[in-house]
Amino acid sequence: MNKRMQDFLNNLRTLKYSECSITSYGNALKVFFSFMERNAIARMQDVTIEDLENYKAGLIEKEYADSTLDIYTRTLKLYFKFLEDRGEIFINPAEGMRKHKRTMKMQYVPNPEDMKRLLELPDTSSAIGIRDRAIIETAYSTACRIQELSNLTLHDIDLKNAMMVIRQGKGNKDRIVPIGRHAVKWLNEYLTRAREELLAGSYDEDTLWIGFHHRKITSPAIHKMLETYSRILNISPVITVHSIRRLAATQMLNNGASPALIAEMLGHADLGTLYAYLKVTAKEIKEMHSRAKVGE
């Protein structure tokens, strides 16, 4: 990795970009550098807007996904702006680069009945079953991300006031979210009946969820657990923490919650990210309006 690219990625870290995003931007830059090499473009100062559009056209030809094209385009705009701010280039070719227009797809939202079946599946006569039920209830109630869920500690849960602190969420921001009564019930069951058994006498660390080897459960382990339960119930696509998050947001919208407050609870910087959830709700409203024969 060249020093200029490393400086760019480090700059993203200072701006509080997540490591996942930084890795994506780094991979996107490597693809662009390969394009420069194939086209005998030796210096960043020599890149033109025509080069960038040709690069983008090549990606489209190779049938890259819309989400990938969006990341690759945003990466170049960020990178060339970084070089411009450092005085390494005087003309920013990416400034006039057109953003890739993404095709908005209806995001998968689990059926509430399937969600109910999923919640009732874990064997709550066992410590693992109680833990799994508590994890699913917490994900459903708080609409948190999978990494936020796996990173919870004992100090983040306030069952008395039914509140939870999500620390270092997306953008390294903390937020406080409410916990519903079902999640409170199963969290209490987990803390009083299951957690000590899962620790099995090992060091009582602060992490909330205890997994294999009596240590913190990982995000992949939570995903695998949900995948296993979904397949047992023959639910397809399988239910994930992210799709549970969408279901929670959709149900809040359908029941009259303010989109701005939902965006705040989900840790979104603005309402734009909530668009996928709004599309689902709009479809349901349209179907309801048609059934009601309004104006006929």
C-alpha positions as CSV (number, residue, x, y, z in Angstrom):
1,M,0.0,0.0,0.0
2,N,1.5,3.4,-1.0
3,K,2.0,6.1,1.6
4,R,-0.5,8.5,-0.1
5,M,-3.2,5.8,0.1
6,Q,-2.3,5.0,3.7
7,D,-2.5,8.7,4.6
8,F,-6.0,8.9,3.0
9,L,-7.3,5.9,5.0
10,N,-5.8,7.3,8.2
11,N,-7.6,10.5,7.4
12,L,-10.9,8.6,7.2
13,R,-10.1,7.2,10.6
14,T,-9.7,10.6,12.1
15,L,-13.1,11.5,10.5
16,K,-14.6,8.5,12.5
17,Y,-15.3,6.3,9.5
18,S,-15.9,2.7,10.5
19,E,-13.1,0.1,9.8
20,C,-15.5,-1.7,7.5
21,S,-16.0,1.4,5.4
22,I,-12.2,2.1,5.4
23,T,-11.5,-1.4,4.1
24,S,-14.1,-1.0,1.3
25,Y,-12.5,2.4,0.3
26,G,-9.1,0.8,0.3
27,N,-10.2,-2.1,-1.9
28,A,-11.9,0.3,-4.3
29,L,-8.7,2.4,-4.6
30,K,-6.7,-0.7,-5.5
31,V,-9.1,-1.5,-8.3
32,F,-8.7,2.1,-9.6
33,F,-4.9,1.9,-9.3
34,S,-5.0,-1.3,-11.5
35,F,-7.0,0.6,-14.1
36,M,-4.3,3.4,-14.1
37,E,-1.6,0.9,-14.6
38,R,-3.4,-0.8,-17.5
39,N,-3.9,2.5,-19.1
40,A,-0.4,3.8,-18.6
41,I,-1.5,6.7,-16.3
42,A,1.6,7.2,-14.2
43,R,0.5,10.1,-11.9
44,M,-2.7,11.1,-10.1
45,Q,-2.1,14.6,-11.6
46,D,-2.6,13.1,-15.1
47,V,-6.0,11.6,-14.4
48,T,-8.9,13.3,-16.3
49,I,-12.6,13.3,-16.0
50,E,-12.7,11.2,-19.2
51,D,-10.4,8.6,-17.5
52,L,-12.8,8.4,-14.6
53,E,-15.9,8.0,-16.8
54,N,-14.1,5.3,-18.8
55,Y,-13.2,3.6,-15.6
56,K,-16.8,3.7,-14.4
57,A,-18.0,2.5,-17.8
58,G,-15.7,-0.5,-17.5
59,L,-17.1,-1.4,-14.1
60,I,-20.6,-1.2,-15.5
61,E,-19.6,-3.5,-18.4
62,K,-18.3,-6.0,-16.0
63,E,-21.8,-5.9,-14.3
64,Y,-20.7,-4.7,-10.9
65,A,-23.6,-4.4,-8.5
66,D,-25.1,-1.0,-8.0
67,S,-23.9,-0.9,-4.4
68,T,-20.3,-1.6,-5.5
69,L,-20.5,1.1,-8.2
70,D,-21.7,3.5,-5.6
71,I,-18.9,2.8,-3.3
72,Y,-16.3,3.0,-6.1
73,T,-17.6,6.3,-7.3
74,R,-17.7,7.8,-3.7
75,T,-14.2,6.5,-3.1
76,L,-12.8,8.4,-6.0
77,K,-14.6,11.6,-5.1
78,L,-13.3,11.4,-1.5
79,Y,-9.8,10.5,-2.6
80,F,-9.3,13.3,-5.2
81,K,-10.8,15.8,-2.7
82,F,-8.2,14.6,-0.2
83,L,-5.4,15.1,-2.7
84,E,-6.8,18.5,-3.6
85,D,-6.9,19.6,0.0
86,R,-3.3,18.6,0.4
87,G,-2.3,20.5,-2.6
88,E,-1.1,17.4,-4.5
89,I,-3.4,18.2,-7.4
90,F,-4.7,21.6,-8.7
91,I,-7.6,20.4,-10.8
92,N,-9.9,17.8,-9.2
93,P,-11.2,15.5,-12.0
94,A,-13.7,13.8,-9.8
95,E,-15.5,17.0,-8.9
96,G,-17.6,16.7,-12.1
97,M,-17.9,13.0,-11.9
98,R,-21.5,11.9,-12.0
99,K,-22.7,9.8,-9.0
100,H,-23.9,6.4,-9.9
101,K,-27.7,6.3,-9.9
102,R,-28.6,3.3,-7.7
103,T,-31.7,1.2,-8.5
104,M,-33.8,1.3,-5.3
105,K,-34.9,-2.2,-4.5
106,M,-37.5,-3.1,-2.0
107,Q,-35.6,-4.4,1.0
108,Y,-36.6,-7.7,2.6
109,V,-38.7,-7.3,5.7
110,P,-39.6,-10.5,7.7
111,N,-43.3,-11.4,8.0
112,P,-44.4,-10.6,11.6
113,E,-45.8,-14.1,11.9
114,D,-42.4,-15.6,11.0
115,M,-40.8,-13.3,13.5
116,K,-43.2,-14.6,16.2
117,R,-42.4,-18.2,15.3
118,L,-38.7,-17.3,15.5
119,L,-39.0,-15.8,18.9
120,E,-40.8,-18.9,20.2
121,L,-38.4,-21.4,18.8
122,P,-35.4,-21.3,21.2
123,D,-35.7,-24.0,24.0
124,T,-36.0,-21.8,27.0
125,S,-35.6,-24.7,29.4
126,S,-31.8,-24.4,28.6
127,A,-29.4,-21.6,29.3
128,I,-28.5,-21.3,25.6
129,G,-32.2,-21.2,24.6
130,I,-32.8,-18.4,27.2
131,R,-29.8,-16.5,25.8
132,D,-30.9,-16.9,22.2
133,R,-34.5,-15.7,23.1
134,A,-33.0,-12.7,24.9
135,I,-30.8,-11.8,22.0
136,I,-33.6,-12.0,19.5
137,E,-36.0,-10.0,21.7
138,T,-33.3,-7.3,22.3
139,A,-32.6,-7.0,18.6
140,Y,-36.3,-6.7,17.8
141,S,-37.0,-4.3,20.6
142,T,-34.1,-1.9,20.0
143,A,-33.5,-2.3,16.3
144,C,-29.8,-2.2,16.8
145,R,-27.1,-3.3,14.4
146,I,-25.5,-6.7,14.8
147,Q,-22.1,-5.3,15.9
148,E,-23.9,-3.0,18.4
149,L,-25.8,-6.1,19.7
150,S,-22.7,-8.3,20.1
151,N,-20.7,-5.5,21.8
152,L,-23.3,-4.9,24.6
153,T,-21.9,-5.0,28.2
154,L,-23.7,-5.4,31.5
155,H,-23.2,-1.7,32.1
156,D,-25.2,-0.8,29.0
157,I,-28.5,-2.4,30.2
158,D,-30.8,-0.6,32.6
159,L,-33.7,-3.0,33.2
160,K,-35.3,-0.8,35.9
161,N,-35.8,2.1,33.5
162,A,-36.1,-0.2,30.4
163,M,-33.3,1.7,28.6
164,M,-30.1,0.6,26.8
165,V,-27.0,2.5,25.9
166,I,-25.5,1.7,22.5
167,R,-21.8,2.7,22.6
168,Q,-19.6,3.5,19.6
169,G,-22.4,2.8,17.1
170,K,-22.0,3.7,13.4
171,G,-19.8,6.9,13.2
172,N,-18.5,6.1,16.7
173,K,-21.6,7.8,18.2
174,D,-23.3,6.7,21.4
175,R,-27.1,6.7,21.7
176,I,-29.8,5.6,24.2
177,V,-32.7,3.5,23.1
178,P,-35.8,2.1,25.0
179,I,-36.2,-1.6,25.7
180,G,-39.7,-3.1,25.2
181,R,-41.3,-5.2,28.0
182,H,-40.8,-8.6,26.3
183,A,-37.1,-7.8,25.9
184,V,-36.8,-6.6,29.5
185,K,-38.5,-9.9,30.7
186,W,-36.1,-12.1,28.7
187,L,-33.0,-10.1,29.5
188,N,-33.9,-10.5,33.2
189,E,-34.4,-14.3,32.6
190,Y,-31.0,-14.4,30.9
191,L,-29.2,-12.5,33.6
192,T,-30.7,-14.4,36.5
193,R,-31.0,-17.9,35.1
194,A,-28.6,-18.4,32.2
195,R,-25.5,-16.1,32.1
196,E,-23.7,-17.6,35.1
197,E,-24.3,-21.1,33.8
198,L,-22.8,-20.1,30.4
199,L,-19.8,-18.5,32.1
200,A,-19.3,-21.9,33.9
201,G,-17.1,-20.4,36.6
202,S,-14.7,-18.6,34.2
203,Y,-13.8,-14.9,34.6
204,D,-16.9,-12.8,35.0
205,E,-16.2,-10.3,32.3
206,D,-18.5,-7.4,31.5
207,T,-19.7,-8.6,28.2
208,L,-23.4,-9.2,28.1
209,W,-23.7,-12.2,25.8
210,I,-21.7,-15.3,26.6
211,G,-21.0,-17.7,23.8
212,F,-18.6,-20.6,23.2
213,H,-15.7,-21.2,25.5
214,H,-17.5,-19.1,28.1
215,R,-16.4,-15.9,26.3
216,K,-18.1,-13.0,24.4
217,I,-20.4,-14.1,21.6
218,T,-19.4,-12.8,18.2
219,S,-21.4,-11.2,15.4
220,P,-20.9,-14.2,13.1
221,A,-22.1,-16.5,15.9
222,I,-25.3,-14.4,16.2
223,H,-25.8,-14.5,12.5
224,K,-25.3,-18.3,12.4
225,M,-27.8,-18.7,15.3
226,L,-30.5,-16.8,13.4
227,E,-29.7,-18.6,10.2
228,T,-30.0,-22.0,11.9
229,Y,-33.4,-21.1,13.5
230,S,-34.7,-19.7,10.2
231,R,-33.8,-22.9,8.4
232,I,-35.5,-25.0,11.0
233,L,-38.7,-23.0,10.5
234,N,-38.2,-23.1,6.7
235,I,-38.1,-19.2,6.6
236,S,-36.6,-17.9,3.4
237,P,-34.8,-15.5,3.1
238,V,-33.3,-16.3,6.5
239,I,-34.0,-13.7,9.2
240,T,-30.9,-11.6,10.1
241,V,-30.3,-8.9,12.7
242,H,-30.5,-6.3,9.9
243,S,-33.8,-7.6,8.6
244,I,-35.2,-7.6,12.2
245,R,-34.0,-4.0,12.3
246,R,-36.0,-3.2,9.2
247,L,-39.1,-5.0,10.5
248,A,-38.9,-3.0,13.8
249,A,-38.6,0.3,11.9
250,T,-41.5,-0.6,9.5
251,Q,-43.8,-1.5,12.4
252,M,-43.0,1.8,14.2
253,L,-43.7,3.7,11.0
254,N,-47.0,1.8,10.5
255,N,-48.1,2.6,14.0
256,G,-47.6,6.3,13.6
257,A,-44.1,6.9,15.0
258,S,-42.2,10.0,13.8
259,P,-39.7,9.1,11.0
260,A,-37.3,11.6,12.6
261,L,-37.5,9.9,16.0
262,I,-37.1,6.4,14.4
263,A,-34.0,7.7,12.5
264,E,-32.6,8.9,15.8
265,M,-33.3,5.5,17.5
266,L,-31.7,3.6,14.6
267,G,-28.6,5.8,14.7
268,H,-29.1,7.3,11.2
269,A,-27.5,10.6,10.5
270,D,-30.5,11.8,8.4
271,L,-33.9,10.6,7.1
272,G,-32.3,9.5,3.7
273,T,-31.2,6.2,5.1
274,L,-34.7,5.5,6.3
275,Y,-36.0,5.6,2.7
276,A,-36.0,1.8,2.2
277,Y,-38.3,1.4,5.3
278,L,-40.5,4.2,4.0
279,K,-40.9,2.5,0.7
280,V,-42.3,-0.6,2.3
281,T,-44.8,1.4,4.3
282,A,-45.8,3.5,1.3
283,K,-46.6,0.2,-0.5
284,E,-48.8,-1.0,2.3
285,I,-50.6,2.3,2.6
286,K,-51.3,2.2,-1.2
287,E,-52.7,-1.3,-0.9
288,M,-54.9,-0.2,2.1
289,H,-56.1,2.9,0.1
290,S,-57.0,0.7,-2.9
291,R,-59.0,-1.7,-0.7
292,A,-60.8,1.2,0.9
293,K,-62.0,2.4,-2.6
294,V,-61.4,6.0,-1.6
295,G,-63.0,8.4,-4.1
296,E,-65.1,5.7,-5.8
